[in-house]
Amino acid sequence: MHLNYVDFILVFIFSEWVFLCWRHSVKGVGLNCQDVTWGLLPGFFLILGIRFAVPLEVPVEVLLCLALSGIAHSVDFYRRSTSSTEITKVT
């Protein structure tokens, strides 16, 4: 089995999930593990679908779209995380 860039994205998503769940359980900041799981799961399965559907060499256009998607995803999670923290501080 050969690894390609999509495999690294899958590993990154899993690592992100572990870190965000750990951070919330230890520090109490950010989204809870259930929200993180449901936020990451659709993207994980989409990337997994790409992994099984494309040949070993992924076109550069696909990688660019995946990178832009990852940036948008990070911004969204950051916004939700800070929103969640602000609500927790108020109540």
N, C-alpha and C positions, 0 to 999 in steps of 0.2 A: 504494500500500500504506500503510495506516494503522498506526501503532504503538499498542500498548496496554501496560498494566502488565506483562503476561506477557512481552512483549519485553524489558523492562528486567530482569526476573528471569533470563531466558536470558543476557543480556549479563553480569549479575552472576555467574552460575555460571561462565561462561567466564573472566571476570576472576579469580574465585577460583581456578580451576584453574591459570591462568598464574602467579598470585602464589605459591600453595602449592608448585608444582613448582620455581619459581625459588628460593624460600626454602630448600627442601631441598637443591637443587644448590649454592647459594652458601654457606649457613650450616650445612648438615648437620643441621638440626633438623626435627622433625615427620615426617610420613609421606613415604615416597618417592613419586615421580611415578606409578608404576604403581598403588600403593594409592590415591592421590588420584584418579586417573583412574577406577578401578573403583568408588570411593566416590561420585563425582559423576555418573557416566554414567547410572545408573538414574533419578535425579531429573531430570537434564537431559532425558531422553527423555519422562518423564512430563509435565514442563512443556511440552515441545514438542507432545506429544499434546493437551494442554489448549489450546494456542495454535491448533492447527488445528481443534479440535472446537467451540470456543465462538465466539460472535459477537464483534464488536469491543468491546462493552461487557461486561466481566466483572463478575458480581454481587459485591457486597461480601462475601458469605459465602465465596465462593471465594477472594478475596484474603486474608481472615482465616485461612482454612485454610492457604493457601500461606505466609503469614507465620509461623504457628505451626510449620509443617513446617520452614521455614528456621531458626528458632530451635533446634528440636530437632536439626536437622542440624549446626548450629554447635557445640552442646554435645557431640554425639557425636564430631565431628572433633577438638575440643579434648581430650576425654578420651583418644581414641586417640593423639593427638599427644604428650600428656604421658606417656602410658604407654610409647610408643615411645622417647621421649627418656630416660626413666628406665631402661629396659632397656638402651639403648645405653651409658649411663653406668656401669652395673653390670658389663657385660662388657668 
